[in-house]
Amino acid sequence: MNLNMKKIRTRFAPSPTGFIHIGNLRSALYAYLIAKSQGGDFILRIEDTDQMRLVPNAEKIIYDVLKLANLRYDEGPDKPGEYGPYVQSQRKEIYHDKAFELIRNGGAYFCFCQKSDIAESKDKLHRGYDRKCRNLDENQVKKNLESGMKFVIRQKMPLEGKTSFTDTVFEQITIDNSELEDGILLKSDGMPTYNFANVIDDHMMHITHVVRGCEYLTSTPKYNLLYKAFGWEIPEYVHLPLIMGKNSDGSVTKLSKRAGSVGFEELIQDGFLPEVIVNYIAFLGWCPKTNREIFTLSELTKEFSTQRIRKSPAIFDYLKLAWLNNEYIKNKTPKEFAEIIKVYLKNNLFDAVKIAKILQSRVSKLSEIPELIDFIYEIPKFSKELFINKKSKTNFENALVILENALESLKEIQSWTNDKIYNTILQVAEKLNLKNSAIMWCIRISVSGKTVTPGGASEILDILGKIESINRIENALNMLKGIKG
C-alpha cells in the first residue's frame, strides 16, 4: 500500500431496532472487505438516535451477528478508539454544537413551526415543509428562543441549480436542488436525525468510504451539501444494488418473508451455516474474476474489488443458498460435521460421527436433520405394507424368509462394523438367490420404519448397534407373522 495514501476506514452503522436484515449484513460485509482488502480499519457504530424505535436486546443482536459472521471490527462501543464514543445517543452534545455552528455558517436555521402547522401548509412545489421560518429575522428568532418556544434546526438547501456526485458503482448522479426539502437536522428533543448524525460521525471518525444500499442515492446530495457547508472532505460513496427475492414459482419480487427468512439469525435457525451465508451474500451484487463460487472470508478479502460490484439488482435464491450450504457440509470432515450437529442429537447413545457420515451428502439445511434421524431414537409405528416393493421384488412371504435368515446371520457377527454387516447381508442375498436390494429393503424397513432414510441398511445397523438392531428386526418379524411384538 502506498504510504502516502490515506488509510481506508469504513463503518457499519446499524440501528438497534430489531433483527439484522441480509441487506444490512451485505453492507457490513462489503464495508469490511473494502477496508481489509486495503489494510484499513472497519468500524462499528450504533445509530440509536430514533429512540422511539429501539428494541430491547437489539444491540446485543448486532454484536452476536457480527461475531457469528466473523466480521471483526477494529473500533466500536465495546472496543473504543480515539474517535468515540461509538453510540450516537452518547454524542448528543457533539451534534448540538455542530448544528449551532451550521446556523452561524448560514447552512441551517431555527424552525419554530409545530407539526400541525406543517401538516396544514404543505408546499406542493417542495413536497414538504414550506420554509416558513427560513427567512425569520434575527430579532424574531431571538425573541422566540427567549420565550422558550420549541424548535428544530433545519438544513438550508439551495433553491436553484443541481447537486452532483460520483458514486463508485452508479457513477454520476445529479439531483435538482428544487427537489431537496429543508430537512430537520436536530429534533426538538435535542437528538439528531439520521441525515445529520451520520455525516457528523463519518467526518469525525475519518470514514473514507461510505457503503450502503442504493435507496440512499437520492439522499446523498443532502449529505454532500452538509459536508460542503462545514468545509469538509466528502467521502467516497459505494451504493449497493437492490436485493430481490426469488419466489417458489420462479418470479422475482422485493425480498420479503413471503419467500423465506430475510434475517441473518433467521437463516441460521433455518439451518444455514454462518460462513455459507457470508459467502453467498458476498455474491449479491459482486462477482470474482473467475467462476469460482466457494470462498472463505479471508479469500474474499484477497479477491474483493469495488470495480466488480454490479448496478443491476441481485437475486436472493434460497435454492442456490441451500446448494452452497450442502457443498460446505460435504466438505467438512465427519468429525467437524458431528460437532456442528450435536445440538440435534438427543443423547450420546449413538456415535455422532457415524450419524454425521450418513447425513453429509443428504442435508441441505441443518433444520432437516431432526426429521431425517428421528427413527434412530424411536422407530415409528409403520404398516407391514412397507415391506412390499415391486422394484426389489419383495412381498410379505419373502420378506419373512429374508428377515429370518438375516437375523440368524447378523446374530453371528462378533465385530459389529459397517463392513461386516454389509458383507453379511450380501451373503444372505446369495444364499436366498435374491437381489441385494431385496435384503437391504426388508432390513431397512425393519429398523427404521421408513422407505427413505439417510444411509443404507448396513450403515443404520452400524449406528444402532447390535442389540438394538436385533431387537427391531425381531419385532418386524413378529409383525409379519401376525404376532404382537
N, C-alpha and C positions, 0 to 999 in steps of 0.2 A: 504494500500500500504506500502511496506517495505520502511522505511525512508532512508535506505542505498542505495536504488536503484536510478539510475539516472532518473531525471524527463523526461517523454516522451515528445518529441517535434516533431511534423510533420508539413509539409508545403504543400500548394497548390501554384504552381508557373506557372500560365498561361501566355501566350504571348498575348498582345493586338492586335491580328491580325484578329479579326472577332468574330463570334458567339462562344458560349461555346458548344462544341460537348458533347453528352451524355457520351462519353468515358472520356472526361476531367472531367465532373461532377462526374462520378463514382470515379475517382482518388481522387477528392476533398472530396467526401463523406467518402470514406474508410479512408483517412488520418485523417479526423475529428473524425470518430468513433474510430480509433486506439488510438488517443490522449485522447479523452474524456472518453472512457471506462476505462482508467487507470489514470484518474485525471491529464492528461497532457495538453499541450498547442498546439493550432492549429494556424499556421502562414500563412499569405497571402503575397506572394512576386510577384511582377510584373517583368517578364523577357522580357525586351524590347531592348535587345542588337541588334536584327536584325532590324535596323531602316528602311530598305527598305520595310519591310512587314507590318509596323504598319498601322493600320486602324483607321481613326478618330472616336472618340466616343467609341472605343472598350474597353478602360479601364473602362468606365462607365458601359458598359455591364457586365463586370466581377463583379463589386460591386452590380449591380442590381440582377444578377443571384444568388449570394451568399445570398443576403438578402431574395429573394423570396424562396430559398431553406432552409432558416433558418440556414445556416451554418455560425455561428458567430465565427469570428477569434479573437484571443487574441492579436495579433500584426499584423500590416500591414501599408501600406503607410498613411492611414488616422487614424491609431491607433498605433502611434510609441512606440517602446520599446527600450531596451538598445542595441539591435543588429542591428539597422537600419543604413543607410536608407534601405527601403524595395522595392525600384525601382532600377533595375540594372544599368540603364543609369546614376544614381546618385552615383554609386560606381566605376566609371571608374578608379580613382586613386588607389583604392584597388587592382583591377585586374592588373594594370600596375606594381605595386610594387611586387605582388606575382609572376608575370611572370618573372620579372628580378631576383627575389630570386630563382626561379626554375632553371634559367640559371646558376646561381652561384653554385647551388647544383648539377648540371650535369644532371638534369631531362628534360631540354629543350635547344633549340638553336635558333639562329637567322637564318632566311631563306630570302635570297635576290632575289630568283627566281621570275620572272614575270609569270603571268598566261599563257601567250603564250608559255613560255619556258616549263612550266609544262605539258601543253597540248601536246607538241611535244615529251616529254620524259617519257611517262607513263611506269612505270616498271611493267611488267606483273606479276612478282612474288609477288609484294606487291600491285598490283591493284590500284596504286595511285602514289603519289609523290615518286620520285626515290631517295630521301635523298641526293641530290647533295650537299646541304650546311651543312649536318650533321657533317662533319669532317673538316670544314674550320679551318685553324689555327688562333690563336688569333690575329696575325698581320693583316691578311686579313679581319677579322671581324672588327677590329678597323679602318682599312682603309675605309672599306665600310660605316661604321657608320659616320665617319668624313666627307666623301664626300656627305653625305646626301641621300644615297640610301634608297629607301623604303624597309621596311622589315616586315615580320610577325614573330611570335615566335611559333615554333613547339614543340610538345611533343616528347621527345626522348624515343621511345619504345624499349624494349628488343628485340633482333633479334632472340633469341632462347628460347626454353622452352615453358612452358604453364603458364597461369594465371587462377586461380580457385577462386570461391567464392560460398558461400551458400546463396541461396535465400529462404525466408520464405515459398514461395509457390512452386517454381520449384526445390528446393533443390540444389544439387551440379551442378554447371555449370563450364565447363572448355573450354577455348579458346586457340588455338595455337597462340603464340605471333607473329609468322610469318604472321598471318592474320591481324595484327593490323597496321594500317597506322600511320605514324608520323603526326598526325592531327594538325591543326592550333589551338593554344590557344588564341593568341592575334592577331587581324587583323591589317592591315596596317593603319587603321584609329584610332587605339588605343582601339577599342571596343573588348571585349572578345567574343569568340564563346560560344554557349550554353554549350558545353562539359567542358569548363574551368570554366565559371562563376558559374554554378550550384554546382560544387564541392567546390569552394571557399566560396560561400554563405552558403551552407549546413553546412560546418565546422564552419564558423564564427557565424552562427545563432544557433549553437548547436542542429542541427537537428539529432534526434536519429533514425528515421525510414523514409526511402525514399519510397514513394508509387507512382508507375507509371505503364504504360502498358507494357506488355511483349515484345513489339517491341524494348524496350531498353535493353533487356537481353544481347545481344551480344556486346553492347557498354559499359556495366558496367565494364569489365576488364580495359578499358581505364581510367575510373574514379578511380578505386581502385589503379591503378599504380600512379595516381596523389596523392592520399592520402598517399601512401607509400613514394613517393618522398619527401613530406613535413613532413613525420613522424607523420601523423595524424591518429586518430582512424577512422576506416571505419564504417559507419552507418549500420543499419540493413536494408536489401532490401526486399520490398514486391512488386513483379511484378504481375500484374493482367492479367487474361486471356483475349483473344480476345473477342470482341463483334461482333457477326454475326447477319445479318438481316434475318428475315423470310419473304419471299415474299408471295404475294397473292395466288400463285399456290402451296404453301407449301414448295418450295425449299428454301435452306439456302445459302446465299452468303454474301460477305463482306457488312457490313452495309453501306447503301448509301441512297441518297434522292429518289432513284427509289422506295424504299419500303415505304417511308414516311418521316416524319420530323426526323431529326437527331440532332437538336439543342434544348437545354432546352427551350429557349424562343419560338422557333417554336412550340414545343409541347404544351406550354401554349396557344399560339394563336390558336392552333388546338382544344383547348377545354379541356385539361387535367389540373387537379388541381396540383399546385406545390408540395403539400405533397404526392400526389399519385405518381408523377414522382420520387421523392426521395425514397419512399417506394419500387417502382418497380426496380429502378436502384440498390438498395441495394442487390437485388436477382440476379443480373447479375454477377455471379461468387461466390456468397456466399449463404449459407443456414443456417437457425437456427436449433436447436436441435429437434424441433417439426415440424409438417406440417402446422403450422400457417403461414398465408401469409400477414396479415394486421398488420403493426407496425407503431407507431408514431416514430418520430426521437428520443425522449427520451427512448422509448422502445428498439429501435435498439441499442442505446448506451449501454444499460444494457446487451443486448443479444450478441453483436458482439464479434467475436474472429477470429484472423487471421488463426487459425488452421482449420477453416471451409471454407476457401477460396479454390475453386477448380482450378485445372490446365486446365481442358477442356474448350473450347470456350463456352461463354454464348450466348444464342439466344434471341435477342430482338424481341418479338412478340407483334405487335400492337393490336391484338385481346385480348391478355391477359391484356395488359395495359388498354384497353377500359373496360374490365370486372372489373378490380380493380377500375377504375375511377367510374363506376356505383355503386360499393359496397360502396365507400366513400360517393357518393352523397346520396344514400339511407339511410346512417347512420346519415346524417345531420338532424337537426330539420327543419321543413318547414321555420321557421324564419331565420335560418342560411343560408339555401339554397337561400331564397329570396334575402338576402343581396349579395350573390355571383352573382346571375343572373341579378341584377338590371341594369347592363350595356346593357343587351339585351332587356330590356323593354323600349318601345318608349316613354311612358309618364306615368303619375300617375293616369290615368283614371280607371285602373283596379287594383284590390287587388293583390299585388305581392306575398303574402303568399299563396293565393289560386292558383295562377299560379304555384308557386313552388311545391305545393302538387301534381298537375296533371302531373308534369314533372319528379319528382324524380325517379320513378320506370321505366321511359321510356327513360331516357337520358344516353348515354354512354359518350358523349363528349359535352361540353358546346356549341361548334360550331354548334351543331344540333338544338339548341333552336330557332333561328330566323325562320327557315322554319317550325318548329312544331307549332309555335304560331302566324304565320303571319295573320291567319284568325281572330284572336281576334281584331286586329286593323283595318282590312279591309277585308270583306268577298270577296273571289274571284268570278269571273263570273263562273257559273257552269251550266251544262246541266241538264234538268229535268230527263234525263235518269238515273241519280244517285239515284233517288227515287225507281227504280226497284231493288229489292233484293230477289233473289229466296230463300235464306236461311230463311229470315224473312217473306217471302211471302208478299212482298209489291209491288204495281204497281201504275200506275197513278190514278186509280179510288179510291182505298182505301187510298192512301196517301193523297188525297184531303179530304176525310172524317176524317182521323186521325188528320190532321193539323187543320181543322175547330173545332173539339171537343177539341183538346189540347189547342188551342188558347183561346177558351172560358173559359176553366178551369184554365189556367195559369193566365188569367187576374183577376181571383177572389182571387188569393193569396195575402194576406196582408203582411206577413212577408216572404220576398224573401230569403230563405235559401236553401241549397242543399237538406236537409231532406224534407222540404215542397214541393220542386219541384219534387223530386223523388217520393214521395207518391202520388202526384197529377197525375203524369204520369202513375203510376200503376193503379190508379182509372180509368183513361181514357181507359187503356187496358182492364180492367174488364168490363167497360161499353160497349165497342165495341166488346167484346168477341174475342180479338186478343192477340197474344203473346206480352209480354212486349217489346221484342226485336224489334217488328214491329213499335211500337210507338217511341221507342228510336231512331231507324234508321231514321225515317222521320224527327224527330225534329233535330237530329244531322246534317243531310244534310242541313236542312233549315238554321241553324245558323252558320254552318262552311263552307258549300260548298265543303266538303271533305268526303271521305269514311273512312279515317283513321285519328284519332285525338288523342292527349293525353287527357285523361279524357273522360267520357261518357257524354250523353246529359244533365243530371241534373247538372253536375259539370261545364260544359261550360255555361249553362244558368245562373248559380250562379255567375260566373265570369263576364259575360257580363252585368248582371243587368236586371231588369225587362223591362225597356223602350227599351233598345237595343234588347233584346231577342224578345219581342213582335213585334217590327218593322221588324226584319229579318224573323220571321215566316209569317207575313202578306205579305211580298214581295215574299216569296216562294209560298204562296197560290195564289197570283196573277199570278205567273209563271205557276202554274198548271192549272189555269182557263184560261190561254191564254191571260191574261190582262197584259199590261206593267205596272210594278210597279214603 
